[in-house]
């Protein structure tokens, strides 16, 4: 049953006594991603969201997208159980920067979630900055940035272990995590592992095939304390997934000859390796300077196959490694009691050389080399400066950055010339927040952000998993975005809230467009009826309202709520922008029910989404029905450092799918049905 239209005015009244973040304390959380160093949310003229370890566990998220689902301003694009990408204010994985411990993930991702290359089981905190964030994070941060913070080696004498295990009935999924810290003198060591064995999950309509997978993740870090101010660190991370399928990618092999059946993308193996060497110095005195330096290498290795269902074999075999070598240097300097100056340099180079074999002729027994491009590289260098100014109750944050991004390739199909491209851009931000009272802190923010086209957008040519033949687009230009945001924040011991309205105009908006006629014949001479190409739209506009709050209405009991509404417009065609999230309300409660036992309830009310692109997609985007889901849980702290949690997800066994679920109309994969979850956490 579809929901009635959500009324922003009615919600504004609701937000006055409810909340979106079920935490037990009303203290403003500390955030390191918004400004580049630790600061409180109430001192930041930017819209942010954070999940601590307790809330990650309470939400029962199976991956990053799942954990953030329902948070104001955040949606999820879904093409499989492991392929759930967070979407910030209508902008997806290409238009946001994902970081783990401050290191950006770099990969040209054809299917699935780039966030799937890490384990959420070991995360201590997830921080989200919404809106243009290029000043600190460079190219790609039009929608914002997400930073997943993993355990660090700590100088706490002795040996300590934190562990957890969980089971959910929908997928019969087993997960286990353990992190050990050991320290003596000036030496500290951290080792961690997180394993998952997931079977195909069940929806109310039955088992959703090809949603199971295996996942293993390992991390380690050694720290050496040179003296009281200086430390060296060596870090390593390894994550590996096996037998991952993306059922949302299922398409007709040939829409004009459906007798050939369908194909679906899958990854028999995918692996990420990270090696980092770092140095940090903590300043002293009246004008301290804090410094952090790191060099790293990150490798993302994937097998990306396309399976022909009628023939029980792969019609596309693709193996590729994206290797990134990077250097980050940043410092913050309290140059004056009213000025905290920060500055930094980021440089990285990503290379990719896919090895692809393709068979376009049934029965797909003969595979021929069909590399979309050869020896491609993207090199990015950026430098920024930011001034955090305080004048009494007024806090002003101003930043400026310059980036240059160079893209090259040895070959794109048969083309060897005209493949080099340079993008240069200034990014900037200016924000102010004023403490009129603890519960009334108005703020305003302007941000200029940019995104250089990715490797696949420039160079990939040939048949893709979505069923279209793509034409390479080395000529596409970088996106430039201007976002304006006005908001209110406030907090005391009983009540915390945040309300924001924003307007984001994106020039040279990058998107894949279906071609026809002469344009299709010129771009895809071998498949003009099934041709797609990455293009720049003149502009796109996204505007919206989001709100969150929490209220302790009696001691130990919190009411919670959140609201998201956005509208995207394709300015060139004067129609709704493709794949925009539906309006949504979240409501909840958290409170003490028995000694040592806390209960919680969460409702999601998602509106019908009928604002869909028709001209741009040629009817390929369909309306999605509204839905309501309920989650109920209880956590028992049965010992000082031991807890047991029981929860029921999708309590009413509701059949639904999110609007951003991938799939041919009518084939979108359904979300999991009712699921019982049991989880244990402890430390020793």
C-alpha positions as CSV (number, residue, x, y, z in Angstrom):
1,X,0.0,0.0,0.0
2,X,1.4,3.4,-1.0
3,X,1.9,6.0,1.7
4,X,0.3,9.4,1.6
5,X,2.5,12.3,0.6
6,X,4.8,13.4,3.4
7,X,4.0,16.9,4.7
8,X,7.2,18.9,5.5
9,X,5.3,21.3,7.8
10,X,3.7,18.4,9.8
11,X,7.2,16.9,10.1
12,X,8.6,20.2,11.3
13,X,6.2,20.0,14.3
14,X,7.1,16.3,14.9
15,X,10.8,17.1,14.9
16,X,10.3,19.4,17.8
17,X,9.8,16.4,20.2
18,X,11.5,13.5,18.5
19,X,14.9,12.4,17.0
20,X,16.9,10.5,14.3
21,X,19.8,9.1,16.3
22,X,19.0,6.7,19.2
23,X,22.0,7.3,21.4
24,X,21.8,7.4,25.1
25,X,23.6,10.7,25.5
26,X,22.8,14.1,24.2
27,X,26.4,15.2,24.1
28,X,27.5,16.4,20.7
29,X,29.5,13.7,19.0
30,X,33.1,14.2,17.9
31,X,33.8,14.2,14.2
32,X,37.2,14.0,12.5
33,X,36.0,13.9,8.9
34,X,34.2,17.2,8.6
35,X,37.2,19.5,9.4
36,X,40.0,17.0,9.0
37,X,40.7,16.9,12.8
38,X,38.6,16.2,15.9
39,X,35.8,18.7,16.5
40,X,32.2,18.5,17.8
41,X,29.3,18.5,15.4
42,X,27.9,21.6,17.2
43,X,31.0,23.6,16.1
44,X,30.7,22.6,12.5
45,X,28.7,24.5,9.9
46,X,28.2,21.4,7.8
47,X,25.5,18.6,7.9
48,X,27.0,15.4,9.4
49,X,26.0,11.9,10.5
50,X,27.9,9.5,12.7
51,X,27.4,5.9,13.9
52,X,29.4,4.7,16.8
53,X,30.1,1.0,17.4
54,X,27.1,0.6,19.7
55,X,24.7,1.9,17.1
56,X,26.3,0.0,14.3
57,X,25.7,-3.2,16.3
58,X,22.2,-2.1,17.2
59,X,21.2,-1.4,13.6
60,X,22.5,-4.8,12.6
61,X,23.9,-3.6,9.3
62,X,25.4,-6.3,7.2
63,X,27.5,-3.8,5.2
64,X,28.0,0.0,5.0
65,X,25.0,0.8,2.9
66,X,22.8,-1.4,5.1
67,X,24.1,0.3,8.3
68,X,23.3,3.8,7.0
69,X,19.9,2.9,5.6
70,X,17.2,5.3,6.8
71,X,19.6,8.1,8.0
72,X,18.4,11.5,6.8
73,X,19.9,12.5,3.5
74,X,21.2,8.9,2.8
75,X,19.7,6.3,0.6
76,X,21.0,2.9,-0.7
77,X,21.6,1.8,-4.3
78,X,21.3,-2.0,-4.4
79,X,22.2,-4.6,-7.0
80,X,22.8,-7.5,-4.6
81,X,23.3,-8.6,-1.0
82,X,26.9,-7.4,-1.0
83,X,26.4,-4.6,-3.6
84,X,24.8,-1.9,-1.5
85,X,26.2,1.6,-2.1
86,X,25.4,4.6,0.1
87,X,23.9,7.5,-1.8
88,X,24.3,11.0,-0.3
89,X,21.6,13.6,-1.2
90,X,20.9,11.8,-4.5
91,X,24.5,11.4,-5.5
92,X,25.9,7.9,-5.8
93,X,29.3,6.1,-5.6
94,X,31.0,8.1,-8.3
95,X,30.1,11.4,-6.7
96,X,31.2,10.8,-3.1
97,X,34.5,9.9,-1.6
98,X,34.7,6.7,0.5
99,X,37.6,6.5,3.0
100,X,38.8,3.9,5.4
101,X,41.0,5.4,8.2
102,X,41.3,8.5,5.9
103,X,42.6,6.5,2.9
104,X,40.4,6.9,-0.1
105,X,39.1,3.8,-2.0
106,X,40.0,4.1,-5.6
107,X,38.5,1.7,-8.1
108,X,36.5,1.8,-11.4
109,X,33.6,-0.2,-10.1
110,X,31.4,-1.7,-12.9
111,X,29.0,-3.6,-10.5
112,X,28.5,-3.9,-6.7
113,X,29.5,-1.6,-3.9
114,X,32.9,-0.2,-3.6
115,X,32.2,-0.2,0.1
116,X,32.0,-4.0,0.0
117,X,35.8,-4.0,-0.1
118,X,36.0,-3.6,3.7
119,X,34.4,-5.3,6.7
120,X,31.9,-3.3,8.7
121,X,32.3,-5.9,11.5
122,X,35.5,-4.2,12.7
123,X,34.4,-0.6,12.3
124,X,34.6,1.5,15.5
125,X,32.9,4.4,13.9
126,X,31.3,5.6,10.6
127,X,31.3,9.4,9.8
128,X,29.4,11.0,7.0
129,X,29.8,14.5,5.7
130,X,26.9,15.6,3.5
131,X,27.5,18.1,0.7
132,X,30.4,19.3,-1.3
133,X,33.7,18.2,0.4
134,X,36.3,18.7,-2.2
135,X,38.4,21.2,-0.1
136,X,39.6,18.3,2.1
137,X,39.0,15.3,-0.2
138,X,39.5,16.5,-3.8
139,X,37.9,15.0,-6.9
140,X,34.7,13.1,-6.5
141,X,33.4,14.7,-3.3
142,X,30.3,16.4,-4.8
143,X,27.9,14.5,-2.6
144,X,30.1,14.3,0.4
145,X,32.5,11.9,2.1
146,X,32.1,8.7,4.2
147,X,35.0,7.7,6.5
148,X,35.0,4.2,8.2
149,X,37.3,4.2,11.2
150,X,38.8,0.9,12.1
151,X,40.7,-0.1,15.3
152,X,44.1,1.5,15.9
153,X,47.1,0.1,17.9
154,X,46.9,1.7,21.4
155,X,49.5,2.3,24.0
156,X,47.5,0.5,26.8
157,X,49.8,-1.8,28.8
158,X,49.0,-5.5,28.5
159,X,46.8,-7.5,26.1
160,X,43.1,-6.9,25.4
161,X,40.7,-8.6,23.1
162,X,37.3,-7.4,21.7
163,X,35.2,-10.0,19.9
164,X,31.7,-10.4,18.5
165,X,29.6,-13.0,16.7
166,X,26.1,-12.9,15.0
167,X,23.6,-15.0,13.2
168,X,20.6,-13.9,11.1
169,X,17.8,-16.2,10.0
170,X,17.0,-14.6,6.6
171,X,20.4,-15.6,5.1
172,X,21.5,-18.1,7.7
173,X,24.5,-15.8,7.9
174,X,27.3,-16.4,10.4
175,X,29.7,-13.6,11.2
176,X,32.6,-13.4,13.6
177,X,35.0,-10.6,14.6
178,X,38.0,-10.4,16.9
179,X,40.5,-7.6,17.5
180,X,43.5,-7.9,19.8
181,X,45.6,-5.0,21.2
182,X,49.0,-5.6,22.9
183,X,51.3,-2.9,24.2
184,X,54.5,-2.7,26.2
185,X,56.7,0.3,26.7
186,X,56.9,2.2,23.4
187,X,55.5,-0.6,21.3
188,X,51.9,-1.3,20.4
189,X,50.4,-4.0,18.1
190,X,46.8,-4.4,16.9
191,X,45.6,-7.5,14.9
192,X,42.0,-8.1,13.8
193,X,39.9,-10.5,11.7
194,X,36.3,-10.5,10.6
195,X,34.8,-13.5,8.7
196,X,31.3,-14.0,7.2
197,X,29.6,-17.0,5.6
198,X,26.3,-15.9,4.0
199,X,23.7,-18.0,2.2
200,X,21.0,-16.8,-0.2
201,X,18.6,-14.7,1.8
202,X,14.8,-15.1,1.9
203,X,12.3,-12.5,1.0
204,X,8.5,-12.8,1.7
205,X,8.2,-14.2,-1.8
206,X,10.9,-16.9,-1.3
207,X,14.6,-17.3,-1.5
208,X,16.4,-14.7,-3.6
209,X,18.9,-16.7,-5.5
210,X,22.6,-15.6,-5.9
211,X,22.7,-13.4,-2.8
212,X,25.1,-15.5,-0.8
213,X,28.8,-15.0,-0.5
214,X,31.9,-15.6,1.7
215,X,33.9,-12.7,3.1
216,X,37.2,-12.5,5.0
217,X,38.9,-9.4,6.3
218,X,42.2,-8.9,8.2
219,X,43.9,-5.8,9.6
220,X,47.1,-5.2,11.5
221,X,49.0,-2.2,12.8
222,X,52.3,-1.6,14.6
223,X,53.1,1.7,16.3
224,X,56.4,2.8,17.7
225,X,56.5,5.8,20.1
226,X,59.6,7.8,19.3
227,X,58.9,10.2,22.2
228,X,56.0,11.8,23.9
229,X,55.1,13.7,20.7
230,X,56.1,11.5,17.8
231,X,55.0,8.1,16.5
232,X,55.7,5.8,13.6
233,X,53.1,3.3,12.3
234,X,52.9,0.5,9.8
235,X,49.5,-0.7,8.8
236,X,48.1,-3.5,6.5
237,X,44.6,-4.5,5.5
238,X,43.4,-7.5,3.5
239,X,39.8,-8.1,2.4
240,X,38.6,-10.9,0.2
241,X,35.1,-11.9,-1.1
242,X,34.3,-15.0,-3.0
243,X,31.3,-16.0,-5.1
244,X,29.6,-12.6,-5.1
245,X,26.7,-12.2,-7.5
246,X,24.7,-9.1,-8.5
247,X,21.2,-10.3,-9.4
248,X,20.1,-6.7,-9.9
249,X,22.3,-6.7,-13.0
250,X,20.2,-9.3,-14.7
251,X,19.4,-8.1,-18.3
252,X,18.4,-9.6,-21.7
253,X,21.4,-10.6,-23.6
254,X,19.7,-9.1,-26.7
255,X,16.4,-7.2,-26.1
256,X,15.4,-7.8,-29.7
257,X,16.0,-11.5,-29.5
258,X,14.8,-12.6,-26.0
259,X,15.2,-16.3,-27.0
260,X,18.9,-15.8,-26.0
261,X,17.8,-15.4,-22.4
262,X,19.5,-13.2,-19.8
263,X,22.9,-12.5,-18.3
264,X,24.0,-11.6,-14.8
265,X,27.3,-10.1,-13.5
266,X,29.2,-11.9,-10.8
267,X,32.6,-11.8,-9.1
268,X,34.1,-15.2,-8.3
269,X,36.9,-13.4,-6.4
270,X,37.5,-9.8,-5.3
271,X,40.3,-8.6,-3.1
272,X,41.7,-5.4,-1.6
273,X,45.2,-5.0,-0.1
274,X,46.4,-1.9,1.6
275,X,49.9,-1.1,2.9
276,X,50.6,2.1,4.8
277,X,53.6,3.7,6.4
278,X,52.9,6.8,8.6
279,X,54.4,9.3,10.9
280,X,52.6,11.8,13.2
281,X,53.7,14.4,15.6
282,X,51.6,16.1,18.3
283,X,52.5,19.7,18.9
284,X,53.1,21.4,22.2
285,X,53.2,25.0,23.5
286,X,51.0,27.9,23.0
287,X,51.0,27.6,19.2
288,X,51.1,23.8,18.6
289,X,51.5,22.2,15.2
290,X,50.2,18.7,14.6
291,X,51.5,16.8,11.6
292,X,50.5,13.6,9.9
293,X,52.3,12.0,7.0
294,X,51.5,8.8,5.1
295,X,52.5,6.9,2.0
296,X,50.4,3.9,0.9
297,X,49.8,1.4,-1.8
298,X,46.3,0.1,-2.3
299,X,45.3,-2.7,-4.7
300,X,41.8,-3.7,-5.7
301,X,41.7,-6.9,-7.7
302,X,38.5,-8.3,-9.2
303,X,37.2,-10.9,-11.5
304,X,34.1,-9.6,-13.2
305,X,32.2,-12.1,-15.2
306,X,28.9,-12.1,-17.1
307,X,27.0,-15.3,-16.9
308,X,24.6,-16.4,-19.7
309,X,21.8,-18.1,-17.8
310,X,20.3,-20.1,-20.7
311,X,23.8,-21.5,-21.6
312,X,25.2,-22.0,-18.0
313,X,28.5,-20.4,-18.9
314,X,30.3,-17.0,-18.8
315,X,30.0,-14.9,-22.0
316,X,32.3,-12.3,-20.5
317,X,35.5,-12.9,-18.5
318,X,37.2,-9.8,-17.1
319,X,40.2,-9.7,-14.7
320,X,41.5,-6.3,-13.5
321,X,43.7,-4.8,-10.8
322,X,43.4,-1.1,-9.9
323,X,46.6,-0.1,-8.1
324,X,46.9,3.2,-6.3
325,X,50.1,4.7,-4.9
326,X,49.5,7.7,-2.7
327,X,51.0,10.3,-0.4
328,X,49.1,12.5,2.1
329,X,50.6,15.2,4.2
330,X,48.5,17.4,6.5
331,X,49.0,19.7,9.4
332,X,47.0,21.9,11.7
333,X,48.5,24.9,13.5
334,X,46.9,27.0,16.3
335,X,48.5,30.1,14.9
336,X,46.3,32.3,17.1
337,X,43.7,31.6,19.8
338,X,41.1,32.5,17.3
339,X,42.6,30.8,14.3
340,X,43.2,27.1,13.8
341,X,44.9,26.9,10.4
342,X,45.1,23.5,8.6
343,X,46.8,22.7,5.3
344,X,47.8,19.7,3.3
345,X,48.8,18.0,0.1
346,X,47.3,14.8,-1.4
347,X,48.8,13.0,-4.4
348,X,47.8,9.6,-5.9
349,X,48.1,7.7,-9.1
350,X,45.7,4.9,-10.0
351,X,46.5,2.5,-12.8
352,X,44.2,-0.1,-14.4
353,X,44.7,-2.6,-17.2
354,X,41.7,-4.9,-17.6
355,X,42.1,-8.3,-19.3
356,X,38.7,-9.0,-20.8
357,X,37.5,-11.8,-23.0
358,X,34.1,-11.7,-24.7
359,X,31.9,-14.0,-26.7
360,X,28.9,-12.4,-28.5
361,X,27.8,-15.5,-30.4
362,X,25.8,-18.3,-28.8
363,X,26.5,-20.8,-27.3
364,X,29.3,-18.6,-26.0
365,X,31.9,-21.3,-26.0
366,X,34.6,-19.3,-27.7
367,X,36.0,-16.2,-25.9
368,X,38.1,-13.6,-27.8
369,X,40.2,-10.9,-26.3
370,X,38.1,-7.6,-26.1
371,X,40.0,-5.3,-23.8
372,X,38.0,-2.0,-23.3
373,X,41.2,-0.1,-22.7
374,X,44.9,-0.7,-22.1
375,X,47.3,0.8,-19.4
376,X,45.1,3.6,-18.2
377,X,46.2,6.0,-15.4
378,X,44.7,8.8,-13.4
379,X,47.1,11.0,-11.6
380,X,45.7,13.5,-9.1
381,X,47.6,16.2,-7.0
382,X,45.8,18.7,-4.8
383,X,46.7,21.2,-2.1
384,X,44.4,22.9,0.4
385,X,44.3,25.5,3.2
386,X,41.6,25.9,5.7
387,X,41.1,28.5,8.5
388,X,38.8,27.6,11.5
389,X,38.0,31.0,13.1
390,X,36.3,31.6,16.4
391,X,34.9,35.0,17.4
392,X,33.1,34.6,20.7
393,X,29.9,32.6,19.8
394,X,30.6,32.8,16.1
395,X,32.6,30.0,14.3
396,X,33.6,30.6,10.7
397,X,35.2,27.9,8.5
398,X,36.8,28.9,5.2
399,X,38.8,26.7,2.8
400,X,40.4,26.7,-0.6
401,X,41.9,24.0,-2.7
402,X,43.5,23.5,-6.1
403,X,43.6,20.2,-7.9
404,X,44.9,18.9,-11.2
405,X,43.8,15.5,-12.4
406,X,45.4,13.9,-15.5
407,X,43.9,10.9,-17.3
408,X,45.9,8.8,-19.9
409,X,45.5,5.5,-21.7
410,X,47.6,3.6,-24.1
411,X,44.6,2.4,-26.1
412,X,40.8,2.5,-26.1
413,X,39.5,-0.3,-28.4
414,X,41.4,0.5,-31.7
415,X,41.9,4.1,-30.8
416,X,45.3,5.3,-29.7
417,X,45.1,9.1,-30.1
418,X,43.2,11.8,-28.3
419,X,43.0,9.9,-25.1
420,X,44.9,12.2,-22.7
421,X,43.0,14.7,-20.7
422,X,43.7,17.3,-17.9
423,X,41.2,18.6,-15.5
424,X,42.1,21.5,-13.2
425,X,39.8,23.0,-10.6
426,X,39.6,25.3,-7.6
427,X,37.3,24.1,-4.8
428,X,36.2,26.3,-1.9
429,X,34.0,26.4,1.1
430,X,32.7,29.1,3.5
431,X,30.5,28.4,6.4
432,X,29.4,30.0,9.7
433,X,27.6,28.8,12.8
434,X,26.4,31.0,15.6
435,X,25.5,29.9,19.2
436,X,22.5,32.1,20.0
437,X,21.8,29.5,22.7
438,X,22.7,25.8,23.3
439,X,19.5,24.8,21.5
440,X,19.7,27.5,18.8
441,X,22.7,27.4,16.5
442,X,21.9,28.6,13.0
443,X,24.4,28.0,10.3
444,X,25.0,28.6,6.6
445,X,27.4,27.0,4.2
446,X,28.5,27.4,0.6
447,X,30.7,24.7,-1.0
448,X,32.2,24.5,-4.5
449,X,33.2,20.9,-5.4
450,X,34.3,19.0,-8.5
451,X,34.6,15.5,-10.0
452,X,36.9,14.5,-12.8
453,X,35.5,11.6,-14.9
454,X,36.6,8.2,-13.8
455,X,38.5,5.6,-15.8
456,X,35.5,3.7,-17.0
457,X,33.6,6.9,-17.9
458,X,36.5,8.0,-20.1
459,X,37.8,4.8,-21.6
460,X,35.6,1.7,-21.3
461,X,34.2,0.6,-24.6
462,X,32.2,-2.6,-25.4
463,X,29.4,-4.6,-23.9
464,X,28.7,-4.0,-20.3
465,X,26.8,-6.0,-17.7
466,X,23.7,-3.7,-18.1
467,X,23.2,-5.1,-21.6
468,X,24.3,-2.0,-23.5
469,X,27.2,-1.6,-25.8
470,X,29.1,1.5,-24.4
471,X,31.1,3.9,-26.5
472,X,34.2,5.3,-24.9
473,X,34.1,9.0,-23.9
474,X,37.6,10.4,-23.4
475,X,36.3,13.9,-24.2
476,X,33.9,14.2,-21.3
477,X,34.5,17.1,-18.9
478,X,34.7,17.4,-15.2
479,X,31.6,18.1,-13.1
480,X,31.4,21.3,-11.1
481,X,28.9,21.7,-8.3
482,X,27.8,24.7,-6.2
483,X,25.9,23.8,-3.0
484,X,24.2,26.3,-0.6
485,X,22.9,25.0,2.8
486,X,21.0,26.7,5.6
487,X,20.4,24.9,8.9
488,X,19.8,24.8,12.6
489,X,21.5,22.7,15.2
490,X,21.1,22.5,19.0
491,X,21.7,20.2,22.0
492,X,21.2,20.0,25.7
493,X,21.1,17.0,28.1
494,X,17.5,16.1,27.0
495,X,17.2,17.2,23.4
496,X,19.4,17.2,20.2
497,X,18.3,18.2,16.7
498,X,19.5,19.2,13.3
499,X,17.5,20.7,10.4
500,X,19.0,21.5,7.0
501,X,17.8,22.8,3.6
502,X,20.1,22.7,0.6
503,X,20.4,23.6,-3.1
504,X,23.0,21.9,-5.3
505,X,23.5,22.8,-9.0
506,X,25.9,20.6,-10.9
507,X,27.3,21.7,-14.2
508,X,28.5,19.1,-16.8
509,X,26.5,16.4,-14.9
510,X,28.0,13.1,-15.9
511,X,25.7,10.2,-16.7
512,X,25.2,7.3,-19.1
513,X,22.7,8.1,-21.9
514,X,21.0,5.8,-24.3
515,X,21.7,7.0,-27.9
516,X,19.6,6.5,-31.0
517,X,19.6,7.5,-34.7
518,X,22.7,9.0,-36.2
519,X,24.4,9.5,-32.8
520,X,24.1,5.8,-32.0
521,X,25.4,4.7,-35.4
522,X,28.4,7.0,-35.1
523,X,29.2,5.9,-31.5
524,X,28.3,2.2,-31.7
525,X,28.4,1.2,-35.4
526,X,28.2,-2.5,-34.5
527,X,25.2,-2.1,-32.2
528,X,23.3,1.1,-32.9
529,X,20.1,-0.2,-31.5
530,X,21.7,-1.0,-28.1
531,X,24.1,1.9,-27.6
532,X,24.9,3.9,-24.5
533,X,27.6,6.6,-23.8
534,X,28.8,8.7,-20.9
535,X,27.9,12.3,-21.6
536,X,27.8,15.7,-19.9
537,X,24.4,17.2,-19.3
538,X,24.3,21.0,-19.3
539,X,23.3,21.0,-15.7
540,X,21.3,19.2,-13.0
541,X,19.8,20.6,-9.8
542,X,19.2,18.8,-6.5
543,X,17.4,20.5,-3.6
544,X,16.1,19.1,-0.4
545,X,15.2,19.2,3.3
546,X,16.4,16.8,6.0
547,X,16.0,16.8,9.7
548,X,17.0,14.7,12.7
549,X,16.5,15.0,16.5
550,X,16.3,13.0,19.7
551,X,14.4,13.7,22.9
552,X,14.8,12.1,26.3
553,X,11.1,12.3,27.3
554,X,11.6,10.5,30.6
555,X,14.9,9.3,32.2
556,X,16.4,6.5,30.2
557,X,13.9,6.7,27.3
558,X,14.6,8.4,24.0
559,X,12.2,9.1,21.2
560,X,13.7,9.3,17.7
561,X,12.8,10.5,14.2
562,X,14.3,11.6,10.9
563,X,13.1,13.1,7.7
564,X,14.5,13.3,4.1
565,X,13.0,14.9,1.0
566,X,14.8,15.8,-2.1
567,X,14.0,16.8,-5.7
568,X,16.3,16.3,-8.6
569,X,15.8,18.0,-12.0
570,X,17.5,17.2,-15.3
571,X,17.6,20.9,-16.4
572,X,18.3,20.0,-20.1
573,X,15.1,18.0,-20.4
574,X,13.1,19.7,-17.6
575,X,12.1,16.4,-16.1
576,X,13.0,14.5,-12.8
577,X,16.6,13.5,-12.5
578,X,17.3,9.8,-13.0
579,X,17.3,7.6,-9.8
580,X,16.4,10.0,-7.0
581,X,15.5,8.6,-3.6
582,X,11.9,8.7,-2.3
583,X,10.8,10.8,0.6
584,X,11.2,9.1,3.9
585,X,10.4,9.3,7.6
586,X,12.1,7.3,10.4
587,X,10.7,7.0,13.9
588,X,12.0,5.1,16.9
589,X,12.4,4.5,20.6
590,X,15.2,3.4,22.8
591,X,14.9,2.8,26.5
592,X,15.4,0.7,29.6
593,X,12.9,-2.1,30.0
594,X,14.5,-4.3,32.7
595,X,17.7,-4.1,34.8
596,X,20.5,-4.4,32.3
597,X,18.1,-4.7,29.3
598,X,17.4,-2.0,26.7
599,X,14.7,-2.3,24.1
600,X,14.5,-0.4,20.8
601,X,12.0,0.0,18.0
602,X,12.6,1.6,14.6
603,X,10.0,2.4,11.9
604,X,10.8,3.4,8.3
605,X,8.0,5.0,6.3
606,X,9.1,5.4,2.7
607,X,6.8,7.2,0.2
608,X,5.8,6.1,-3.3
609,X,8.4,7.4,-5.8
610,X,6.6,8.4,-9.0
611,X,9.0,11.3,-9.9
612,X,10.9,9.3,-12.5
613,X,12.9,10.2,-15.6
614,X,10.9,9.3,-18.8
615,X,12.6,11.1,-21.7
616,X,16.2,10.5,-20.6
617,X,15.7,6.8,-19.8
618,X,13.3,6.1,-22.6
619,X,10.9,4.6,-20.1
620,X,13.5,2.4,-18.3
621,X,12.9,4.0,-14.8
622,X,9.7,2.9,-13.3
623,X,7.6,4.0,-10.3
624,X,8.2,2.3,-6.9
625,X,5.5,1.7,-4.4
626,X,5.8,3.1,-0.8
627,X,6.3,0.8,2.1
628,X,6.6,0.7,5.9
629,X,9.0,-1.6,7.8
630,X,9.5,-2.1,11.5
631,X,12.6,-3.5,13.4
632,X,12.4,-4.5,17.1
633,X,15.3,-5.5,19.4
634,X,16.6,-5.9,22.9
635,X,20.1,-5.8,24.2
636,X,21.1,-7.5,27.5
637,X,24.2,-6.3,29.3
638,X,24.6,-9.5,31.3
639,X,28.2,-8.8,32.5
640,X,30.4,-5.7,32.7
641,X,32.0,-6.3,29.3
642,X,29.5,-8.8,27.8
643,X,26.2,-8.2,25.9
644,X,23.7,-10.3,24.0
645,X,21.3,-8.9,21.5
646,X,18.1,-10.3,20.0
647,X,16.3,-8.5,17.2
648,X,13.7,-9.0,14.5
649,X,14.2,-7.1,11.3
650,X,11.2,-6.4,9.0
651,X,8.9,-7.5,11.7
652,X,5.8,-7.6,9.5
653,X,7.5,-9.6,6.7
654,X,6.9,-6.8,4.3
655,X,7.6,-7.3,0.6
656,X,9.4,-4.3,-0.9
657,X,12.4,-3.0,-2.7
658,X,14.1,0.4,-2.5
659,X,13.6,2.8,-5.4
660,X,17.4,2.7,-6.2
661,X,17.4,-1.1,-6.5
662,X,18.9,-2.1,-9.9
663,X,17.1,-4.3,-12.3
664,X,14.8,-4.4,-15.3
665,X,11.3,-3.2,-14.4
666,X,9.5,-6.0,-12.6
667,X,12.7,-7.9,-12.0
668,X,14.1,-5.8,-9.1
669,X,15.4,-8.0,-6.3
670,X,13.2,-7.9,-3.2
671,X,14.7,-7.0,0.1
672,X,15.0,-9.6,2.9
673,X,11.9,-10.6,4.7
674,X,11.4,-11.2,8.4
675,X,14.8,-12.0,10.0
676,X,15.7,-13.0,13.5
677,X,19.2,-11.8,14.6
678,X,21.2,-13.0,17.5
679,X,24.5,-11.2,18.3
680,X,27.1,-11.3,21.1
681,X,29.8,-8.8,21.9
682,X,32.4,-9.0,24.6
683,X,35.9,-7.8,25.7
684,X,38.6,-9.5,27.8
